[in-house]
Amino acid sequence: MSTHDVLRSWLTDAADSAIELAARHEIREGAHRFRMAIETAAAISYEPQMLPVLRNIDRVANSQRARKFAELAPSL
């Protein structure tokens, strides 16, 4: 799975959670729009680079998502 696909999957999961847990109609509608934008967005080409935030990647909690992010981080 490409970096783009992984990030798209995470954003889609976040939108789905927002839709499911939305307390108000406006929030649910916004999450639906966000999800639709994620699904239709084209991949953006970029050059991977070291990001300052990655200097403390060792502090990330030991969850499945955190481990996957640590694996993915060098390609960001």
N, C-alpha and C positions, 0 to 999 in steps of 0.2 A: 504494500500500500504506500503510495507516495505521501510526502509531507503534506501536500495540499489536501489529499483525501483524508488524512488523519485529522487535520485541523477542521476541515469541513464537517467531518463526523462529530467532533467534539462540539462544534457550534450548533449543529443540528440537535444533538442531545440536550444542550443547554436550552435551546428554544422549545423543545418538546417538554422539558421539565417546567419551564415558565408557563407554557400553555396549560399543562396539567394542574399546576399549583396556583394559578392566577386567582387572586381574590376578587378582581373586578373585571368587567367586560373589556374596558380599555386596555388593560394589561394583556389580556388574552389576545385581543385583536393586534396589538403591537407585536407580540411574540409570533403570531401567525405571519405577519408581514416580514418580520426578521427572518423567519424560517424560509419563506418563499424567496427572499433576497439571497440567502445562502445557497439555496438549491439552484438558482439561475445565474449566480455570479461566475464569471470566467476566472480561470487561474491567472494569477499575476506573477510574471517572471521576476526573479530577484536573485541577488548574489548572497549566499549565506555569509554571515559575519559574526564575530564575537560580540555579544551584547553584554553590557555591564551587569544586568540582572542575573546573568548566568554564572557570575563569580561565586554566588552562594547557593548553587544548585544542590550542594550536599546537604542543605538544611531542609530540603523538600521532604514532607511526610512520606511514609512508606505505604502509600496506597497504590492500587493498580494504575490509576490515572497518573500519579506522580512518577512512577517507574517508567511508564510509557513516555511521559514528557521528558524525563532525563535522557531516555534513549533518543528521542526526536530532537532535543535541543541543539546538538551540534549542526544540524542541517538548517537551522533557522538563521 
